[in-house]
């Protein structure tokens, strides 16, 4: 278990470019299974979760060719379906949440898809019902081995239908879309997720020969086709990383420029940070954060009541940035209620911030009230352990702003979602060192 040693309290300066989007990558990579032809994907983040999925695809028989650090070609011409029932697959698939999205493409193209109960972040229950109910609606037969926690769906040929999703699940929508593109007839998905990454997937599938309309809305209409061809795709920058760098700049009173952010795909993110008092300037397709030498003040609602920041399906605010919002608020002037609706364990890391001197009241598993210090009392360095990706980056930001030297254990959690983060932070002046595990 590796460790970060961080000397906090230093101002940073310079520019940083966000990596390719992790959440998009997990969808896009699975889509290569839909065609025997070559697919080229660029701007793939070099992170643990994505690299695990690439390895899984290779073991499944996909010919993988690495062009450079962030570009690959994939050719799923010869797929070894027997691998899906091997002990090796049960171990590999269980270690990665994104592995669930291979099921839709495999079911559509080969008539069957299997997956062990996936792992991932320890942030509470993340049910898979939406995925499998969608497959069943398309005509698949579902089976579940409780002893092995192994899921399976099978169908000779999927048939298009109308379905109303019980939740606007991003991964659920992606999985169902990938199954429906090769189904017979028309499929209508209502209450579909419409995140930019899902839009990217749909546009890529259309370039491969799919017929998807309604992209960007919550109703997708898919006319099934017999087969798909190859294509080339470039992934968007990671909006969660962009939000992380905004938070880092504010907490360390640093002037930073975040390059090539695809501003039109950021949705509510700039506005939410502005409500926290942070100056977010658009410069072309870059974001410039000036040094907040006098701190930043949280806005109240127009009637004077306390601001609440909550997650919601797109175009609402993403739940993946609520941990960042919570950390930023610890040094703001004012108070804010953070309401994490989706995952019941995601706010439990606040005990570590409280140990650092933050004023936070954990109201229940979903809500926390933060009373900001207005930088009149800095956070104190401490030793802590990263519980998941998003809490991990939030604790890292807290440590970089704190007085003294902090230690963060289990940084493999951070590496799952952030590419070469210690090197990139050192390039803008951070005092951070990676220490090998025992």
N, C-alpha and C positions, 0 to 999 in steps of 0.2 A: 504494500500500500504506500504509494508515493505521497509527498508532502510539499506544500508551498510554504516558504519562509518569506514574509512580507514586511518590509520596513515602511510603515505608513507615514502620513503627514506631509508628503512631497507633492508639489504642484507638477502636473504633466503638461506637455505642450507638443503640438504637431498634428499630423493627420493619420487617420487609420481607415482602412478599407474593410468593410464587412465581408465575411466569407459567404459562399453560396448557402442557400437556405436549407437547413437540416430537414425541416418538416416537408418541404417540397421534394427533397432528394429521396426520402423514403417512399413516396408515391411514384415518382418518375422512374426510379430504378426498377420497381416491380412491373411497370408497364412494358418493359423490354420483353417480358415473357409472352406478350400477345402476338408477336410476329417472329417468323424464322429469319427475317432479314436484319441487316445490321442497323443498329441505332447508336448514334454518337451523342454523348452528353457532356456538356462543358460546365465549368464553374461548380463542380462537385466538391463539397467541403471535405477536407481530409481529417475526419473525426472518427472516434471509435464506433459509434452506432452505425454510421454509413459504411465504414470499412467492414464491419461485421456482416452487413446485408450484402455487400459485394462478394464477400467470401461465400456466403450462403448460396448466392446465385451461381457462382463458379462451381460449387459442389453439386448443384442441381444440374449442371451440364452446360450452362451458358458460357460461351467463349468470351473471355474478358481480356481486353487489350488496353493497357494503360498508356495513353499518349503523352501525358505530362502529369504534374502533381495533382491537377484538378480536372483532367479530361480523360474520358475512356470511350472505347467502343464496346458494344455488347451484341452478341449474336446468339439468340436462343433457338438455334436450328435443331440441335439434338439434346432433348431434355430427358434426364434419367428419372422417370416417375417413381421407380423403386426406392430411390433415395428418400422420398417423402415418408416411407414407413420404416426407415432405418433408425437405430438407436442414436446414431450420430446426429441425425436431423432433429430428433426429439430434444437433444441437448442444445444444439445450436439455435433452433427456433425459439426455445424457451428463454434464451438469454437476450432477446431483442424484441421490444414492443412492436416495431415496424414490420416484423415478419408476418403479421396477420394479413398484410396487403398483397402477399403472393397468392392468396387463396382465390380472389376474384379472377385474375388473369389465367391461372391454371384451370379453374373450373370452366371458364369460357372456351379456352382453346383445346383442352384435353379431356374435359368432362369430369374432372375430379380435382379436389384440392384438400389438403390436410394441413393441420397446424397444431403443435402443442400449445397449451395455454401460455401466452407470451408473458415475458417479464417486463423490465424497464424500471421507471422511477417508482419509489415507494411513497406515493402521494395519495393513496387511497384507491378505492375500487374504480376500475375503468372497464366497464362492461362491454361485451362484444355482441350483444343481442341485435343491435342495428345491422351489423354486417350480415349475420346469418339469417335474420328475418328477410333481408333483401334478397339473398340467394334463394331462400325458400319461395318467396314471391315469384321469382323467375323460373321456378319449377324444379329446383334442386332438392334432393333428399338429404336430410341432416342426420348425423349421428354423433354421439359424444361418449367416449370411454371415460367414465368417472375415475376408474382406477389409475389410468395413465394421464388423465386430464388432456385427452387428445380429441380434437375436433375434426370432423370430416364432412364434406358435401360432395354429392355426385349427381350428374345429370347427363343423359345422352345428348340433349340439345336444349339449351335455355330458351325460354319463350318470353317475349316482351309483355309488359303489363303496366298498369298504373299502380303506384305505391305512394303512400304517405308515411314518411319516416317519423318515428316516435321522437327523435331528436336530430338536430342539424349537425350530426357528427361529421367531422372533416374526413377522418380515415374511413368511416362507414360509407359516406357518399363516394369517396374515391374508389373503394373496393367494389361497390355496386355498379358504378359507372364502368369500371374496367370489365366487369362481367357482362354488362348489358350491351357493350359495343359489338359483340359477336353473337348476341342473342337473335332469335328469329322474330321479326316484327318490331313494333314500336314500344319503347319503355318510357314512361313518364315518372320522374322522381320529384315529388313535391316535398317541401321543407328540406330541400337539399342544402348542404353547406355551400357557401359561395366565396370563401377565402381566395385571395390572389393565387395561392399555391394550387388550389383546386382548379381555378381558371386556367392556370398554366398547364395542368395535366390535360384538361379538356382540349385546349388548343393543340397540344402535342398530338393527342389521339386523332384529332381532325386532320392534322398534316399526314398522319399515317393512313388516312382513308376512312376514319370513323365519321359518323354524321350526328353531331351533337349540337343542339341549339339551346338558347336560353342561358348561355355561359355568362356568369356574373350575377344571375338571379337565383331565387330559391326554387325555381321550377326548371328542371332539365328535361329535354325531350331528346331521346336517342333512337334513331332508326338503325336497327342492326344491319351489319354487313357480313359478308362471308369470310373476309380475311383482311388483315392489315399489313402494311409495308413498313420499310425503314424510314428513318428521319434523322434530323439533327436538332438538338434542343440545348438552350442555354438557360441555366437556372437563375432565378431572382436572387438579390442579396437577402441575407437573413434579417428579417425585421426585428427579431428578438435580440440579435447582436446589436443592431442599431440602437434600440432602446437601452440596452446595457451600457453602450458607450455614452449616450446622453446622460444617464445616471452617474456614470463614473466622472464625467466632466463636472457635473454639478457638485458632487460630494467632495471632490478634491479641489474645487475652485479653479479648475483648469480651463484653458482655452484649447478647444479641440475642433478639428474639422473631420467630419465623417464623409468619406468619398463615395460617390456613385450609389446612392441609396434607393433609387427607383421611387422617387418622392410620391408619384401618383398611386403607388401601391401601399402606402403607409397608413391610410385610413385615419383613425382617431388618435394614433400614437402621438403626433406632434401636439395636438390640442390638449391631450391629457397631461403631458409634461408641462405645457404652458399653464394649466390650472394649478400646478404645483409651484408656479412662480419662476420656472426655468425659461430663459430666453432661447428659443429655437428658431434660428434664422435659415431661410432657404437661399442658397447661392447656387443657381443653376440646378444641377441634380445632387448637390452636396448639402449637408447640414453643418452649419457653423454654430458652435456653442461658445460664447464669450466667457471669460473668467468671471464668475459670480463673486466678486470680492466682498460685496456687502450682503451676501447670502441670497435667499429667495423666499418669497412669502406665498403661502397657500391661499388661493382664493376661496371665499365663502360663497354660498349660493346668494342670489340677489336679495333674498329675504333675511340674510345674515346667518342662516343655519349652517352647520358644519358640512363641509364637502364630503361626499361619498364617492369613492372610485370602485366600480364593480366590473367584473368580466361579463361578456355577452358574446353570442355568436356574431361573426362578421356581418355587417360592418361595425359591430361593437368592439370594445377593447379586449385584446387577447389576454387570456388568463396567464399566459407564460410571462407577462411583464408585471404582474401584480407584486411579485417578490421584489423587483427593482423599485417599484413605486413605494413599497413599504420602507425600504432602506433609505431612499431619498428623503422621505418624510421625517426621518429621525433627526435631521439637521435643518429642517425648514422652520420658518416662522409661522406658527399656527398649528392647527390640528386637522386630521383627516381620518375618516373611517374607511378601511380597506375591506371590501366584501368579496371573498373568493367563493363563488357559487359552485364551481364544478367539482373540485376535489377536496375531500374533507380533511386531508392530512398536510396540505401544502403550506399552511401557516405555522406549523409546529416548530419551524426553525427559529421563530422569534425569541425563544428562550436564550439563544446564543447572542442575539442583539441586546437583549436585556442585560446579559452578563457584561456586555461591553459598555453599558451605561445608558442605553436607549430607554425612552419612556414609552412603553407599549403596553396596552391592556388587551390581552387575548380574551375576547368576549365569549367565544365559542369556537368550534373547529373551523368555522367559515369566516369569522369577522375579527378584525383587530383595529383598535383605536390607537393612533400614534400622536403623541404630543411632541412637537419638534423642539430641539434645543436652540435653534437659530445660531448655531456654531458658538454659542457662549460656553458650552461644555462639549468638548470633543469626545468621540468614542474612544474607549481604552482598548489597547491591544490585548489579545487573549489567544488561547489555544482552542481550536474547535474542529469539528468533523463535518464534511459536506454530506448532507443526506440525499440530495438529488441535484440534477443539472442546474435548475433555475435558482434554488436556494444556494447552491454552491457559488454561482457567479455573484449573487447578492452579498454573500459573506465575504467574497474576495473584494468587492467594491468597498464594503464596510472596513475591511482591514487596510486597504490602501488609503483610506481617509483617517484612520485612527492614529493616535499618538503611540509610538512604540513599535515593537516587533511582534507580529502575529504569526501563528502556525495554523495551517489548514490541512488536516489529514483527509484521506480518501478522495484525493483530487482526480482520481479516475472518473468520478461522476462528472466533474467539470469538463474533462477531456472528451466525454461522450458527446458534448454539444458545441465545444469551442475549439477551433483549430489553432494549434501552436500559441495558446493564449499568453504564456509567460514571455515568449520571444517578442510577440507583437506589443505587449505592454512595456517591455524594456525599451523598445524602439521609440516610445514617446516619453521615456523618463521614469518609469516605475521601477522601484527597488524590489524586485521579486526574484526568488531563486527556487528552482525545483530540486528537491532533495530525494534521492532514491529511497525506496522502501526497504524494510529489513528483510 
